[in-house]
């Protein structure tokens, strides 16, 4: 299998990361382990006009047992490889569990499909592939619905401005508590994930193949897909579908070169772990009608996380840092990445456990609903601090800078746990294409404190659409790098240190690249 990057590039990455990274590990390009077992594909994928999928006659031919047996028999530091065999290029599986030190490799040309049978994925009879009216094993609501948490957008006033331009999806019944490992973590939402990584270290998912969650295809025995359930859930209830990969207490977990597609819900959730590397990963899911398909969601109690050289486009947050507790999420680096459609580089909405020591650099955001995004509210807020975003290019975003404490999609804006955002620095950030810019605090004591140090609206003289602003309960400092953002005044309970200026921002011409061919 070919390496993606030359040694010279890797060395340059190491030098730049040494200066900027907050992941305390020395992160280098992963290597694919040698195989303890190689499994040949027995199925052949077809294209149905919309998705790569399987013939109906093959939907019962599960490979779960033989893949799991190979994983269970594999030694630490080795891999189970799924490979093509002649015209056969597909595997079909229900829930799998990785073991200590074992890597699952999906080789080039091979696809691991998730089963469409909710009875295979359910954690208890009847709990998967439904919309429940209450808890994870609640009875189906009248009609069928999806991923929104009960309550939905209820706040009035300025909260309305905090919802996504495209309609921000709520979390699917809320994230699983990262401290709940094992079966409790697996059973989130009444469905098991396709791949569970729980209480093991040194595991990985790698290869140049594809893992496809099939979220847009009709579930067996139903006339709806997982994404249909999410849309129906806008009326109330909670979508009960699987996530593609769920990791809990999975130290030193690595994802390398793999392509993830069409998860029914979040693609990757990672909680309560120390050491998570995502390198050269592609995530590809439709922009619309694929609610709650977050890309990578690092969760509370986690530290030492690096996401680098990756390409993400999904129906929700490209990356969503979940700071809901218990424990703070800290020491995270996002570098040398390209995001496309989706809801941007996000923190929140839960921040009550705290988020700190985040470095995001060399990132392009091309056409997302939101770009740089920090979202929370009074019912699940905490302190977000020591976050630096540098060398960022954003174009054609509805909300290129979206920093708000009035996020309403997951419940009321006001509550007993207000957030605070402080020591947030935007450095060498270039924006084009217009859109709303939000520096939106909570109240006098819970503020959005932002440093603008080289933040440029590169088309401010003649934008394709106007720039508009939400600015309240905030403290904005214009740094030495300057900024031509002209904040509206008067505004509610704000301070401005310094003033806007003109400058010559760096070009973004080389930052925006096409999504890689799959």
N, C-alpha and C positions, 0 to 999 in steps of 0.2 A: 504494500500500500504506500502511495507516494505521500511524502510530507508536503504540507501546504506552504511552508515558509522557509526561505533559505537561512543558513546560520547567520549571515550578515544581518538580515532583518531581525532575527530573534535577538541578536546582540544589541541592536539599536533599541529594540523594545525594552530590553532589560535596563539599559542606561536611562531611558526616559522614565520608566516605571520606578526606578530607584529614587528619582527626584520627587515624583508626584504621588506615588501609590500609598494608600492607607492600609491595604492588606499587608500584614506584617510578615507574611511568608515570602520567600524568594521563588516567585512563580515563573516557571519556564515551560516551553511547549511540551505537552504530554507526548508519550509514546504509547502506541498500541501494544499490549502484551502479547506474548506468544500464546497460541491456543492450546487449551487442554482438550477441547472437543470441537469438531467442525460438523455442523448440521446442514444437510442439503435441503433446499426448498422442495416441497412436493406439489405446491399450488402455483397457478399462473394468474397474474393480475390481468384485468381487462379495463378498458376505458368506457364508461357508460354515457359519455357525452358531457359529463360534468366532473366526475371523480375517477381516479384510479381505484378500482375496487375488485371484488371477486364475483365469480359467477354464482347465482343462487344455489346451485348444486354443491358448491364448495363451502357454504357457510357453516356446515356442521363438522367440517374436517379440522378440528382443533389440534394445534401443535403444542398446547400448553404443557402437557405432561412430559413430552420428550425434551422441551426446552428447560423446564424446571429440574428434571432429573439431571441434566447435564450441568446446570448451575450448582446443584447440591453436591455433585461429585467432583467439582473442580477445586483445585488447590489455590491458595492465596497467591496473588501475583500473576494469575493466568486468566485466560479469556475463553468464553464460549462464543464461537463465531457462527453466524447465520449467513449462508452463502447460496448463490444461485446454482442451479444444476440443469444444464441445457436450457430449455425454454421455461423451466420452472423458476420463479423468482419471488415467491410470496410465502409468508408464514401467517398463520391465524392463531391468535392466542386470547385467553382470558387472563386473570391476574397472575403476575409473576413476582417473585421475591428475590432480590439479589442477596448474596452471602458475603461474608467477610473477605475483603480483598479480591473479589471476583468481578471481572468486567464482562459486560454483554456487548459484543461487536456485531453490528449489522453491516455486512460487507457491501461494496459498491454494486448497484443493480438489484439488491434485495430490499424487500419491504416487509416490515413486521406490522400486520394489521391488527387492530383491536376488534374483538368480536362485536357484532351488533346485537347480540342476545343479552338483554338486561338480566335475565335469570342467571347467567354465568357470572356477571359482575356484581350481583347484589350481595350485601353483607348479611341480610336476613330476607326471608321470603317476602316478595312484593315491595321491596324498599328502593329499587333502582329503576330508572327510566320512567319516573312519575313526577308529578308536582305535588308536594305535600303542603298541608295547611299549617304545619307546626314544626316539630322537631325532626331529627334525622330519620326517624321511622314513623312519622306521622301518617295519617291517612290521606289519600289524595284529596286535593281541594276540588270543589265543583269546577268542571272543566279541567284543563291541564295547563300548568304554568311552569315557570322556570326559576332562573337563578337569583332573582331579586330577593334580598332579605325583606321580611315583612315590614311594612311601614312605607318604604319607598320615599320619593321626594315629597316632604310635607311642609318644609319651612317656606316662609314667604319672604317678601322684601328682597334684600340683597342676596339671599341664598339662591334665588333663581339664577343669578348671574354666574353661580359657581357650577352649575350643571354643565356637562359637556355639550359642545355645539351640536353633536350628533345624538345626544341623549345618553348620558353616562350610565352604564350598567352597575347595579349593585352587586356585591359579592354573593356568591352562591351559598346562602345560609351562613355567611361569615367563614373566615379561614379556620381550619382546624388548629387547636391550640398546639404550638410546637412541642410542648413538653409531654404531650400524650402520644407515646410511641406505640409500636406494635399494632395490635388489632384495633385499638381505639382510633389511631391515626388512619389505618386502612379503611375504616368504616365511615369516613367522613361523607355526609350526605346520603347515606344508605347504599353507596356503591364503593367497591374497592377500586383503587387505581390500577391501570394496566401494569405498571411497574412500581413496586413498593421497595424502598430502601430504608430499613429501620434498624437502629441499634447495631450498625456495622460500620467499619472504617475501611478506607482504601478501595471501595467499590467504584465502578465506572460504567458509563454507556458511551460507546465510541463507534467509529466506522463511517464510511462514505455512503451508507444506505439510508433508508427512511423508516421512521416509526410514524404510523398514520392512525390517529384516533377516530376518524370517520364520523366526526360530529355532525356533518351535514347529510348523512344518509339515514334513511328510515330504519328505526329499530325493529328487530324481528318481533312479530306479533302486534305491532302498533303502526299507525298511519302517520307517525311524527318522528322527526329526528331529535337528537339532543338539543340542537340549536333551536328547533321549533319550540321545544319545551321552555327554553330560555325566553323566547319572545312571548309566549303565552303567560309567563310568570310576571310580566309587566303589570298584569291585572291583580297580582297578589299571589302569595304562596312561595314555595322554594323549589327550585329545580333540583332534582336528584339524579345526577349523572356522574360519570367517573371523571377523574383527572388523569392525565397521561402518566406523569411521574410524580410521586410523592416521597419526600425524604425527611426523616425525623431522626435526630441524633446520628447522623451519617457523616462522621468526620472524614475529611480528605476525600470527598466525593468529586469525581471528574467527569465532565461531559466534553467530548472531543470530536469535532468534524461531523457529528450526526445531524441529520435533518429531521425535524419534528413538524408534523402537519395535522391540522384539523382536529385538535383535541376537543372532546365534548365540553370541557371546562378548562381550567388552568392547564397550561402545558407542563410547567415544572414548579412545584412548591418545595421549598427547602427551609426547615426549621430546626432550631436548637442544635446546630452543628458548628464545628470549628474546622474550616477549610473546605471551600467549594470553588472549583475552577470550571468555567465555561469558556472553551477556546475553539474558535472556528465553527461554531454551531449556527445552523440556519433554522428559522422557524417561519412557517408559511401557512397562513390561514386567511380566508377572505376578510375584507375590510368591514363589510356590513352583514347583518343577520347572522353573526357568530358571536353573540354576547358572552362576556366573561371568559374569553379565551386568552387570558394573560399569557405573556411569554415566559419570563423567569420571575418568580416571586420569592425572594429571600425573606425568611420570617424571623420573628423575634427570638432573642436568645442566641442568635447566630453571629459569628465573627469570622474575619479573614476570608473574604469572598472576592473573587475576580471574575469579571465577564469581559472578554477581550476578543477582538478579531471576529466578531459575529454579526449576523444579518437577521433582523427580526421585522416581520410584519404580521399583525394579528388584529382581531376584532376588539381588543381591549388594551390594557397597559402593555407596552413593549417590555418594560421592566417595572415591577411594582415592589418597592421595599416595604414590607409589612412590619410595622413597629408596635404591634399590639400587646407585647409581653406574653409570658413573664420574661423579664430580662431585656436588656437593650440590644439592638442590632448595631454593630460597630465594625470599623475597619473593613471598608468595602471599596473596591476600585472597579470602575467601568471605563474601559479604554479602547481606542481604535475600533469603534463599532459603527455600524450603519443601521439606523431605524427608518422605517418607511411608514405606511399607514399604521394606525394604532393610537393609543392614548399617551404615548410619550415615555420619557424617563421620569418615573413617578416615585414619590414617597407617599405612603398612606393608602387608604384613608385612616386606618388605625395607627396612631402614633403614641398611645398611652404608655408603652414600654420604653419609648425613647429611641432615637436614631442619631448616630454621631459618626464622625471621622469617615466621611464619604468624599471620594475624589472621582469626578467624572471628567474625562478629557479626551480630545480627538474623537468627537461624536458628531455625525450628521443625522438630522431629523428631517426627512423629506416627505412632506404632506401629511403629518400626523394631526389628529384633532387637537392634541396638546403637545407642547414641546418639553421644556423644563417644567416639571409639575410637582408641587408639594401641596397635598390636600389633607385636610382634617376638619374636625368639628368638635363641639363642646361635649359630645357624648363619648368620644373615644380619643381625646387629645392628650398629648404629652409634649416633651421638649425635643425639637429637632435642631441640632446645632453642629457647627464645624463641618459644613458641607461646601465644597468648592467645585464649581463647574467652569472649565476652561477649554478654550479652543473648540467652540461649539458652533455649528452652522445649522440654522433652522429656516425652512422656507415653506410657504403655503400652508401654514398651520392656523386653525381657528383660534387657538390660544397659545401663541408661541412661548410666552412666559406666564405660567398659570400657578401662582402661589396664593392659596386661599385657605382660610379657616372657616369658610361657609359652605363646605361641601355637603350637599343635602341628599345624595342618592342613597346613602345607607342609614338614614334616620334623621332625627331633628338636629338642627344646627346648634341650638343652645342646650347646655347640659352641665353636669357637675364636674367634667374633666376637660377644661379648655386647653387648647394647644398653645405653644409658644414656638416661634421660629426665630432663631438668632444665629449670628455669625454665619450667614449664608452669603457666599461671594460668587458673583457672576463675572468672569474674566475672559476677555477676548471672545465674546458671544456676538454672532452676526445673524441678523434676522431680516428676512425679506418676505413680501407677499401680504403684508397687513395682518390684521387680527386683533383680538383683545389681549391686553397685558394687565395682569392682576397682581397687585401687592396688597393683599386683603387680609388684615388682621382680625382679631376677635373682639377685643375691647381694650380699654386703657392699660390694663395690666398684662394682657396677653397679645403680643405684638408680632408683626412681621418686620424683622430687622435685616435689611438687605444692603450689601455693598455692590455698587455698579462700577466695575473697573475695566473699562473697555467693552461697553455694550452698545452695539450700533444697529440702528434701523437703516440698512444699506440703501433702501429705496424711499426714504422718508419724504423726499421732495415730490415724488410721483408714484405712490404705492398703487398696486393693482386694486386693492381695496383699502379702506381707511384703517388706521390704528386707533383703537379706543382703549379706555382705561377704567379699571376699578382700583381705587386707592383710598384706603382708610386704615386707621389704627396701625400705621406703619412708620418705620424710621429708615429713610433711604439716605445712603452716603454715596456721593460721587467720588470715586477714587482717582488716582493719578492717571489711570488709563483713559479716563473720560467716558462720556456717553452722550448721545444726542436724544435720548428719551426725555421728553418734556412732560413732566407729570402735571396733572391738572391741580390747580389751586383756586379757591380754597378747597380743602378736603377735611374729612372728619378726623380730628385728633392725630395729626401726622407731624413729623419733623423731616426736614430736608437739609442735609449738610453738603455744602458745595453747590454747584449748578451745572446744568447741561452744557455741552460744548460740541463743536464740530471736530472731526478727525478723519483719518484715512484708515479704515479698517482693512485687515487682511482679506484677500480674496477667498471665496468659497468655491472657486471653479473646480478645484481638484477634490473637493470633499464629497460631492454628490456623485454616486456611482450607481449603475443599474443593479437591481437585485440579481444575485447570481442565478445562472441557469441551473435548474434542478435535473 
